[in-house]
Amino acid sequence: MIVVKLGGSVMKNWENIVKVLKEVNALTGKKILLVPGGGKIANHIREIEVGDDEAHWMAVGAMEINGYYLSSFGLQKIFSRNFEDIKFDGVAVLMPYLLIKENDALPHTWDVTSDSIALWIAGEMRAEYVIKVTDVDGVFKNSELLKKTRADEIGFESCIDSYALKLIQEYRITMFVCNGLVPERVKDYILRGEALGTLITAGR
C-alpha cells in the first residue's frame, strides 16, 4: 500500500491526480490510500485566535471536509476508529477524524499538519512509502531543488512540517515530494521510482 497526501494547495487539480492514481492502480494493483490536506479551511483556522486543542481538531475537521470533496471523484470513503479495520481495494480516501480522535497520538500544535498525519498513518499501517503532492517541485535549499536528502538534513524552512521529519526517522519510511500541478510525476515515481521531485529518506 502507498499513502498519498494530497495538499490543499493543488485542490483545483485533485480530479486529474485521482485519474492518474486510478490508472496506476489498474497497471500495478497497488492499493493507494489518499489523505486530504486541510487547504484554505485550515489556513483560516491558523488566522483566528483559538487554543491549540481546538485548533488541532478544527484542522482535522478541515481534512475531513476536504475528504468529502475528494470522494466526489468516485472514491470509497474510509471511516475507521482503528488501523486494523482499514480495508479497501483500488484507490480510497481516508476520512481521518474518527481515527485520530480514537488514537490521539500526535501533538496538538501547528508543527503537526496533514503531512505528519499522513506519515503517522503510513507508519502505523506499514505502507511502502508516502507521496506528498503539493504545489512546488520539491524541497529547495538555497533556491536549488534537492533530488534526495535525509530528514535530519532539513534544518531549514521547507514545504514539509517539522514534526513530519521526525516521523520519517521514527518509522524509517521514505517520502517523495512532487508537484501535483504535473500529476504525471506522481505516476512516474510509482511506476519507475524516478520523477522530478525530492526523495526524503530516514537516513542514519
C-alpha positions in Angstrom: 0.0 0.0 0.0 1.0 3.6 -0.7 -0.1 6.6 1.2 -0.6 9.8 -0.9 -1.1 13.1 0.9 -2.9 15.5 -1.4 -2.2 19.1 -0.5 -4.9 21.6 -0.4 -2.7 23.9 -2.5 -3.4 21.7 -5.5 -7.1 21.1 -4.8 -8.0 22.5 -8.2 -6.1 19.6 -9.7 -7.3 16.8 -7.4 -9.6 15.3 -10.0 -6.7 15.0 -12.5 -4.5 13.5 -9.8 -7.1 11.0 -8.9 -7.5 9.9 -12.6 -3.7 9.3 -12.7 -3.7 7.3 -9.5 -6.6 5.1 -10.7 -4.5 4.4 -13.9 -1.6 3.5 -11.7 -3.7 1.1 -9.6 -5.1 -0.5 -12.8 -1.5 -1.0 -14.0 0.1 -2.2 -10.8 -2.6 -3.4 -8.5 -1.1 -1.3 -5.7 -3.6 0.0 -3.2 -3.4 3.7 -2.7 -4.8 5.5 0.4 -5.3 9.2 0.0 -5.0 11.6 2.9 -6.5 15.1 2.2 -4.9 18.3 3.3 -6.8 20.9 5.2 -6.3 23.6 2.5 -7.9 27.0 2.8 -10.0 26.0 5.7 -7.0 25.0 7.8 -5.3 28.2 6.7 -8.2 30.2 8.0 -8.1 28.4 11.3 -4.4 29.5 11.7 -5.5 33.1 11.4 -8.2 33.1 14.2 -7.5 33.2 17.9 -8.2 29.8 19.3 -6.4 27.4 21.6 -4.1 24.6 20.5 -6.5 21.8 21.2 -9.4 23.5 19.5 -7.2 24.4 16.5 -6.0 20.8 16.2 -9.4 19.3 16.0 -10.7 22.1 13.8 -7.8 21.4 11.4 -8.5 17.7 11.4 -12.1 18.5 10.7 -11.0 20.6 7.7 -9.2 17.5 6.3 -12.5 15.6 6.8 -14.5 18.2 4.9 -12.0 18.1 2.0 -12.2 14.3 2.1 -15.8 14.5 1.1 -14.9 16.7 -1.8 -12.1 14.2 -2.8 -14.5 11.3 -2.6 -16.8 13.0 -5.2 -14.3 11.8 -7.9 -15.6 8.2 -7.5 -13.5 7.2 -4.4 -14.5 5.0 -1.5 -14.6 6.8 1.8 -12.8 5.1 4.7 -14.2 5.7 8.2 -12.4 3.8 10.9 -11.6 4.0 14.6 -8.6 1.7 14.3 -5.9 0.8 11.8 -6.8 -2.9 11.7 -10.2 -2.2 10.1 -8.9 0.0 7.3 -9.5 -2.3 4.3 -10.1 -1.3 0.7 -9.2 -2.1 -2.9 -8.0 0.3 -5.5 -7.8 4.0 -4.6 -9.7 5.2 -1.5 -9.8 8.4 0.7 -9.3 8.3 4.4 -11.8 10.3 6.4 -9.4 10.9 9.3 -11.3 12.4 12.2 -12.5 9.2 13.9 -9.1 7.5 13.6 -7.2 10.5 15.0 -9.7 11.1 17.8 -9.6 7.4 18.9 -5.8 7.3 18.6 -4.7 10.7 19.8 -1.0 10.1 19.3 0.2 13.4 17.8 0.9 16.8 19.5 -1.7 19.4 19.3 0.4 22.2 17.7 0.9 23.7 14.3 4.1 21.7 14.0 1.8 18.9 13.1 -0.1 19.3 9.8 -1.7 16.8 7.4 1.9 15.9 6.4 2.5 14.5 9.8 -0.8 12.8 9.9 -0.2 11.1 6.6 3.2 9.9 7.8 1.8 8.6 11.1 -0.9 6.7 9.2 1.6 5.3 6.8 4.0 4.2 9.6 1.3 2.5 11.6 0.0 0.7 8.5 3.5 -0.2 7.3 2.9 1.4 3.9 5.7 1.2 1.3 6.2 5.0 1.3 4.4 8.3 1.3 4.0 10.7 -1.6 3.3 14.3 -0.7 1.6 16.1 -3.6 1.9 19.8 -3.3 2.2 23.0 -5.5 6.1 23.1 -5.7 8.5 20.8 -7.3 10.0 19.5 -4.0 12.3 20.7 -1.3 14.6 23.6 -2.1 17.8 24.7 -0.4 19.3 28.0 -1.4 17.0 28.0 -4.4 18.2 24.6 -5.6 15.9 21.6 -5.8 17.2 18.7 -3.8 16.7 15.4 -5.6 17.4 13.4 -2.5 18.0 14.3 1.1 17.7 12.9 4.6 15.1 14.1 7.1 17.8 15.1 9.6 19.4 17.3 6.9 16.3 19.5 6.6 17.1 22.0 9.3 15.6 24.9 7.3 12.1 26.0 6.4 10.6 23.9 3.7 7.3 22.6 2.4 7.4 19.8 5.0 6.2 20.4 8.5 8.9 19.9 11.2 7.1 17.0 13.1 6.8 15.1 9.8 10.6 15.0 9.6 10.7 13.3 13.0 8.2 10.7 11.9 10.1 9.8 8.8 13.0 8.9 11.1 10.9 7.2 13.7 9.1 5.0 11.2 12.1 4.6 8.9 9.8 5.4 6.0 10.5 7.5 2.8 8.6 10.4 1.5 8.6 11.6 -2.1 7.6 15.3 -2.6 6.4 16.4 -6.0 4.3 18.9 -7.9 0.6 18.0 -8.2 0.1 20.5 -11.0 2.0 18.0 -13.1 0.3 14.8 -12.0 2.3 12.6 -14.4 5.2 12.9 -12.0 3.2 11.0 -9.3 2.6 8.3 -11.9 6.3 8.2 -13.0 7.5 7.8 -9.4 5.2 4.9 -8.6 5.8 3.1 -11.9 9.5 3.8 -12.3 10.8 5.0 -9.0 12.0 8.2 -10.6 10.5 11.6 -11.3 11.2 15.3 -10.7 10.8 15.9 -7.0 12.6 15.3 -3.7 13.1 11.9 -2.1 13.4 12.3 1.7 14.8 9.3 3.5 15.2 8.4 7.2 19.0 8.4 6.8 21.1 7.0 9.6 
